[in-house]
Amino acid sequence: MLGKILLTITVVLLAIVWIRKHREQERREARQSSKAVPPPEIVAEPLNDFRFAAYLFLVLMIGSGTYLYYVRWEDDNSLITVILHRDGEQSPVTYQVLKSELGDRAFTTIDGVRVTVASSERMEVIGL
């Protein structure tokens, strides 16, 4: 996740540097030419297109990142049912667990009880 954020920041910074360099080069060419300088609206038009594209890209990246974060958060906070079958007992024990709290041999229930599964017990997970 951190790599994606750093890549996004790098792309945005490179776009800013490229736009500034391009703008500076246009200004130098305008000063050197002896022709009449076109009105500012004509010179600024390509720059506005790049700026719009950069802002649109930034909004899309932030929006998609926010959406993906929300989807993962929603999945991690979904309730699943864990059924423990113990040796010697006829009826199994049922627990409600958040998906993010489920481990390999242990879990924490929604009530805050930490349960460690013994090697003689069988754990059945419903809702994954």
trRosetta pair geometry for C-beta under 8 A, 3 or more apart (Angstrom, degrees):
i j d omega theta_ij theta_ji phi_ij phi_ji
1 4 5.8 -53 -156 31 35 111
1 5 6.7 33 150 -16 65 104
2 5 5.7 -54 -151 36 37 112
2 6 6.3 34 153 -17 68 107
3 6 5.8 -55 -144 39 31 109
3 7 6.2 34 155 -21 65 107
4 7 5.7 -53 -146 36 30 113
4 8 6.4 32 154 -19 63 105
4 65 7.5 164 127 -106 126 112
5 8 5.8 -55 -151 35 30 112
5 9 6.4 28 154 -16 65 106
5 65 7.8 84 -88 -130 81 149
6 9 5.7 -54 -145 38 32 110
6 10 6.2 35 154 -22 65 107
7 10 5.7 -54 -147 36 30 113
7 11 6.4 30 156 -19 64 105
8 11 5.9 -54 -148 35 30 109
8 12 6.4 27 155 -15 64 107
8 61 5.2 142 -139 -179 130 147
8 65 7.9 -40 -51 -54 166 140
9 12 5.8 -57 -148 39 31 110
9 13 6.2 29 156 -17 66 108
10 13 5.8 -57 -145 39 29 109
10 14 6.2 29 157 -18 65 107
11 14 5.8 -55 -146 38 29 111
11 15 6.4 32 154 -21 63 106
11 57 7.8 -109 127 147 123 138
12 15 5.7 -55 -150 35 31 113
12 16 6.5 32 152 -19 64 104
12 54 7.1 104 -138 -165 76 100
12 57 7.7 -178 -92 104 84 116
12 58 6.2 69 -108 -91 125 103
13 16 5.6 -52 -149 34 34 112
13 17 6.4 33 154 -17 66 105
14 17 5.7 -53 -146 38 33 110
14 18 6.2 33 155 -20 66 107
15 18 5.7 -54 -144 37 30 111
15 19 6.3 29 157 -19 64 107
15 50 7.8 -179 -178 176 100 101
15 54 5.1 159 141 -113 141 114
15 57 7.7 157 -59 63 170 148
16 19 5.9 -56 -147 36 29 109
16 20 6.4 26 156 -16 64 107
16 54 7.4 106 -69 -152 67 152
17 20 5.9 -57 -148 38 30 109
17 21 6.2 29 155 -19 65 109
18 21 5.8 -56 -146 38 29 111
18 22 6.2 29 155 -19 65 109
19 22 5.7 -55 -145 39 30 112
19 23 6.2 33 154 -21 64 107
19 47 7.0 103 -165 -142 104 83
19 50 5.3 166 -109 130 114 140
19 51 7.2 101 -149 -72 154 71
19 54 7.2 -52 -43 -44 147 148
20 23 5.6 -54 -146 36 30 113
20 24 6.3 31 155 -19 65 105
21 24 5.8 -54 -148 36 30 111
21 25 6.4 30 153 -19 64 106
22 25 5.8 -54 -148 35 31 112
22 26 6.6 32 153 -19 63 104
22 47 7.8 175 104 -97 113 87
22 50 7.7 122 70 -33 149 173
23 26 5.8 -55 -152 34 31 112
23 27 6.6 32 151 -20 64 104
23 47 6.2 62 -92 -108 103 129
24 27 5.7 -54 -151 34 34 113
24 28 6.6 33 152 -18 66 104
25 28 5.8 -52 -149 35 34 111
25 29 6.4 32 154 -16 65 106
26 29 5.8 -56 -147 39 32 110
26 30 6.3 34 154 -22 65 106
26 43 6.6 142 160 -165 133 106
27 30 5.7 -54 -148 34 31 112
27 31 6.5 30 154 -18 64 105
28 31 5.8 -55 -150 35 32 110
28 32 6.3 24 156 -15 66 110
29 32 5.8 -59 -143 40 31 107
29 33 6.2 29 161 -23 67 107
30 33 6.2 -54 -143 31 27 107
30 37 5.5 56 -167 -120 109 109
30 43 7.3 11 -80 -116 142 144
33 37 7.8 132 78 -84 111 71
37 43 7.8 -16 176 -47 93 137
38 42 4.3 -68 143 71 129 136
38 43 5.9 151 79 -44 104 90
39 42 5.4 94 64 4 77 100
39 43 7.6 -156 97 0 41 89
40 43 5.7 -62 -146 43 40 107
40 44 5.6 30 161 -16 75 116
41 44 6.0 -63 -138 44 25 105
41 45 6.6 48 156 -50 60 94
42 45 6.0 -32 -155 -4 29 119
43 47 7.6 19 137 -1 65 118
44 47 5.2 -67 -158 47 53 116
44 48 5.8 58 147 -29 83 103
45 48 5.8 -54 -148 31 29 111
45 49 6.8 30 154 -19 62 102
46 49 5.5 -52 -154 32 39 115
46 50 6.6 36 152 -16 69 102
47 50 5.8 -53 -150 37 35 109
47 51 6.2 35 152 -20 67 107
48 51 5.5 -52 -142 38 33 112
48 52 6.1 37 156 -21 66 105
49 52 5.8 -53 -146 36 29 111
49 53 6.3 28 154 -18 63 107
50 53 5.6 -55 -147 38 32 111
50 54 6.2 33 154 -20 66 106
51 54 5.7 -53 -147 36 31 111
51 55 6.4 26 155 -14 64 107
52 55 5.9 -58 -147 41 29 107
52 56 6.1 30 155 -20 65 110
53 56 5.6 -54 -143 38 29 113
53 57 6.3 32 155 -20 64 105
54 57 5.8 -53 -148 35 29 111
54 58 6.3 29 153 -19 63 107
55 58 5.5 -53 -146 37 33 113
55 59 6.2 32 156 -18 66 105
56 59 5.8 -53 -146 37 30 109
56 60 6.3 30 154 -18 64 107
57 60 5.8 -57 -147 38 29 111
57 61 6.3 28 156 -18 65 107
58 61 5.9 -55 -145 37 29 109
58 62 6.3 22 159 -12 65 108
59 62 6.0 -57 -143 42 29 105
59 63 5.9 29 158 -19 65 113
60 63 5.7 -58 -140 41 26 112
60 64 6.1 21 163 -14 65 109
61 64 6.2 -55 -140 40 25 104
61 65 6.2 25 159 -17 61 111
62 65 5.8 -58 -145 40 28 112
62 66 6.2 29 156 -20 64 108
63 66 5.8 -56 -146 36 28 110
63 67 6.3 27 156 -18 64 107
64 67 5.6 -53 -145 38 33 112
64 68 6.2 31 158 -16 66 107
65 68 5.9 -56 -144 39 29 107
65 69 6.2 31 155 -20 64 107
66 69 5.7 -54 -147 36 29 113
66 70 6.4 30 154 -19 64 106
67 70 5.7 -55 -150 36 30 111
67 71 6.4 30 154 -19 65 105
68 71 5.7 -50 -145 35 33 112
68 72 6.4 31 156 -16 65 105
69 72 6.0 -58 -150 39 29 108
69 73 6.2 30 153 -19 65 109
70 73 5.6 -55 -144 38 30 112
70 74 6.1 31 156 -20 66 107
71 74 5.8 -54 -146 36 28 112
71 75 6.4 28 154 -18 63 107
72 75 5.7 -55 -148 37 32 111
72 76 6.2 30 155 -17 67 107
73 76 5.8 -56 -145 39 30 109
73 77 6.2 10 161 -4 65 114
74 77 6.2 -69 -143 48 26 99
74 78 6.9 48 152 -49 61 93
75 78 5.9 -34 -156 -5 34 117
75 99 6.6 -70 151 75 64 153
76 98 7.1 34 153 163 64 104
76 99 5.5 -139 -149 80 35 102
76 100 3.8 41 -174 -58 98 114
77 98 5.8 -33 -136 -150 45 114
77 99 7.2 -63 -12 34 7 95
77 100 6.7 -9 -67 -2 49 118
78 98 7.4 123 67 -151 33 63
78 99 5.1 27 62 -14 82 125
78 127 7.2 -160 134 157 111 117
79 96 5.6 -12 -164 -171 115 100
79 97 7.2 133 -154 69 63 35
79 98 6.5 -51 -98 -96 54 50
79 99 7.7 -136 -94 -31 9 80
79 110 7.1 -12 -117 -60 107 135
79 127 7.0 -43 111 158 56 164
80 96 7.8 151 76 -156 36 54
80 97 5.6 -33 67 70 84 87
80 98 7.7 78 19 -169 84 11
80 99 5.4 89 -13 -81 119 78
80 102 6.7 -19 59 -48 136 144
80 125 6.1 11 155 -171 130 91
80 126 6.5 166 -175 80 81 50
80 127 3.7 -170 -127 77 77 123
80 128 6.2 35 -124 -61 142 64
81 94 6.3 -17 -169 -165 103 100
81 95 7.3 149 -159 78 54 47
81 96 6.3 -32 -102 -101 64 59
81 97 7.6 138 -112 23 16 83
81 125 7.5 148 84 -159 53 45
81 126 4.3 -14 66 61 102 106
81 127 5.7 109 17 -9 75 123
82 94 7.4 149 81 -157 49 50
82 95 4.6 -17 63 63 98 100
82 96 7.9 179 21 -86 80 12
82 97 5.1 30 -9 0 119 130
82 102 7.1 168 -68 -113 130 113
82 107 6.1 152 -33 53 168 160
82 115 8.0 170 101 76 144 144
82 123 6.2 -21 -168 -165 101 98
82 124 7.2 146 -161 77 50 51
82 125 5.6 -16 -105 -103 74 69
82 126 7.7 -167 -77 22 28 74
83 92 4.9 42 178 139 98 141
83 93 7.3 156 -157 78 54 43
83 94 5.3 -19 -103 -101 76 73
83 95 7.8 -176 -78 23 32 70
83 123 7.5 144 76 -160 50 48
83 124 4.3 -18 62 63 101 105
83 125 7.9 -161 23 -71 72 25
83 126 6.9 43 -9 -10 106 110
84 92 6.0 167 78 -169 44 92
84 93 4.7 -12 57 59 103 96
84 94 7.9 -163 20 -74 72 28
84 95 7.2 40 -12 -3 104 109
84 115 7.6 -120 -52 165 147 140
84 117 6.6 -156 -119 -115 114 99
84 121 5.5 -8 -168 179 99 128
84 122 7.4 145 -159 76 50 48
84 123 5.8 -19 -102 -103 70 68
84 124 7.8 -164 -73 23 25 75
85 89 7.9 -166 -168 74 51 97
85 92 4.7 -48 -87 -103 64 112
85 121 6.6 154 76 -166 52 71
85 122 4.3 -13 59 61 108 101
85 123 7.9 -153 22 -70 75 24
85 124 6.8 55 -15 -12 105 109
86 89 4.5 39 74 27 103 120
86 92 7.4 146 7 -123 72 60
86 93 7.0 36 -14 0 112 108
86 120 7.5 50 -153 112 64 94
86 121 5.2 -28 -100 -111 63 98
87 120 5.0 -56 -5 157 129 113
87 121 7.2 -117 -10 -84 79 54
89 92 7.4 124 107 -88 112 36
89 93 7.9 19 113 -31 154 91
92 124 7.6 -8 -168 28 160 120
95 107 7.2 145 108 93 145 127
95 109 4.9 -105 -168 -102 113 113
95 113 7.9 -121 -133 74 126 116
95 115 6.5 -120 -72 3 167 158
96 109 6.3 78 68 -159 59 90
96 110 5.0 -27 103 5 102 121
97 101 5.5 -134 -175 80 93 109
97 102 5.5 95 135 -70 136 94
97 107 4.9 -11 -133 162 147 135
97 108 7.1 124 -138 77 96 43
97 109 5.7 -80 -88 -113 74 50
97 110 6.8 -156 -104 -34 26 77
98 101 4.5 78 65 7 91 109
98 102 7.6 -151 91 -23 50 83
98 108 7.8 -14 38 83 96 87
98 110 6.4 111 -33 -86 86 83
99 102 6.0 -46 -158 11 38 116
99 127 7.8 -124 -81 116 102 107
99 128 7.4 129 -126 -111 111 71
101 107 5.6 89 128 -165 86 79
101 108 4.3 -94 -174 53 128 90
101 109 7.8 -161 116 -52 146 11
102 107 4.8 -8 -115 -110 55 119
102 125 7.0 75 -155 -122 149 134
103 106 4.7 3 61 65 126 73
103 107 5.9 -169 23 -75 75 61
105 116 6.5 31 132 -163 88 73
105 117 4.9 -127 -168 56 68 96
105 123 8.0 -179 -130 -9 50 149
106 114 6.9 8 -179 -178 112 87
106 115 6.5 173 -153 92 66 52
106 116 4.5 -21 -102 -107 103 66
106 117 6.5 -151 -76 7 45 78
107 114 7.8 -177 97 -149 33 52
107 115 5.7 -9 62 60 75 96
107 117 7.9 38 6 -28 90 104
108 112 6.7 -14 -179 -146 105 32
108 113 7.0 164 -155 79 61 38
108 114 5.2 -26 -100 -98 83 66
108 115 7.4 164 -95 17 30 73
109 112 6.8 -41 73 25 78 20
109 113 4.6 9 31 51 117 89
109 115 6.6 61 -33 -10 98 115
117 121 5.1 -126 -167 78 84 124
117 123 5.0 -40 -122 -53 157 126
118 121 4.8 93 57 0 80 104
125 128 5.6 42 128 -28 118 117
